[in-house]
Amino acid sequence: MVEPTSYSTAVKDLGWCKAMDVELQALEENQTWILIDLPPGKDAVDYKYVYKIKRNSDGSVERLKARVVAKGYTQQEGIDYHETFSLVAKMVTVRYLLLVAVVRD
């Protein structure tokens, strides 16, 4: 089993179709986006799927995973976006910072 490099390849396999359905359902449940009308003269940022095979430690397939990602590289600063900062922190990092704060009083 190999990871597809395009939607047209992935859509031919039921396993990858299910993975894409699961991804879209999760995005809807988490209210990741809302539909709006674009301003005149503006185009929506295109997207693509990224496919990954998640494996168990013994090498067997655990599950197929599909992610929807925006093609942000097509945007132009000042035209399509103004800010690029997005705060993301892993819990391991947060715990470490709390530990340092406690140790240093």
C-alpha positions in Angstrom: 0.0 0.0 0.0 1.3 3.4 -1.0 0.2 7.0 -0.1 -1.5 8.6 -3.0 -0.1 11.9 -4.4 -3.3 13.2 -5.8 -7.0 13.3 -5.2 -7.7 11.5 -8.5 -5.6 8.6 -7.4 -7.0 8.5 -3.8 -10.7 8.6 -4.9 -10.3 5.3 -6.6 -9.7 3.5 -3.3 -12.6 3.1 -0.8 -10.2 3.3 2.2 -8.9 6.7 1.2 -12.5 7.9 0.4 -13.5 7.0 3.9 -10.4 8.8 5.3 -11.4 11.9 3.4 -15.0 11.7 4.6 -13.8 11.4 8.2 -11.6 14.5 7.8 -14.5 16.6 6.3 -16.8 15.4 9.1 -14.3 16.4 11.7 -13.9 19.8 10.2 -17.7 20.3 10.1 -18.2 19.1 13.7 -15.4 21.4 15.0 -16.9 24.3 13.0 -13.6 25.0 11.4 -15.0 27.3 8.8 -18.1 29.1 7.7 -19.3 29.8 4.2 -19.3 33.4 3.2 -19.5 35.3 -0.1 -16.2 36.5 -1.4 -15.6 40.2 -1.9 -15.7 41.3 -5.5 -12.5 40.5 -7.5 -11.2 38.0 -4.8 -10.5 34.3 -5.3 -10.7 31.7 -2.7 -7.5 30.0 -1.5 -7.2 26.6 -3.2 -6.7 23.5 -1.1 -5.5 19.9 -1.5 -5.5 16.7 0.4 -2.4 15.3 2.0 -2.5 11.5 2.5 -0.6 9.5 5.2 -0.6 5.9 6.2 -0.4 5.5 10.0 1.3 2.3 11.0 1.6 0.3 14.2 5.0 -0.4 15.7 5.1 -3.8 13.9 4.6 -2.1 10.5 1.0 -3.1 10.0 -1.5 -0.4 8.8 -3.3 1.2 11.7 -5.4 3.6 9.6 -5.4 5.8 6.6 -5.4 9.6 7.3 -6.3 12.4 4.9 -5.9 16.1 5.8 -7.2 19.1 4.0 -4.6 21.8 3.7 -4.8 25.3 2.2 -2.4 26.2 -0.5 -1.3 29.3 1.4 1.7 29.8 -0.9 -0.6 31.2 -3.5 -1.5 34.2 -1.3 0.2 37.6 -1.5 1.0 39.6 1.6 -1.2 42.7 2.0 -3.6 41.4 -0.6 -4.8 38.0 0.6 -3.6 38.2 4.2 -2.2 40.7 6.7 -1.2 38.6 9.7 0.8 35.3 9.8 1.0 34.5 13.5 -1.0 31.6 14.8 -0.4 30.4 18.4 0.0 26.6 18.6 1.5 24.9 21.7 1.9 21.3 22.5 1.0 20.2 26.0 4.5 18.9 26.6 5.8 22.5 25.9 3.2 24.0 28.3 4.1 21.5 31.1 7.8 22.2 30.6 7.3 26.0 30.9 5.2 25.5 34.0 8.0 23.3 35.5 10.6 26.0 34.8 8.4 28.7 36.3 7.9 26.6 39.5 11.6 25.7 39.8 12.6 29.4 39.4 9.8 30.5 41.8 
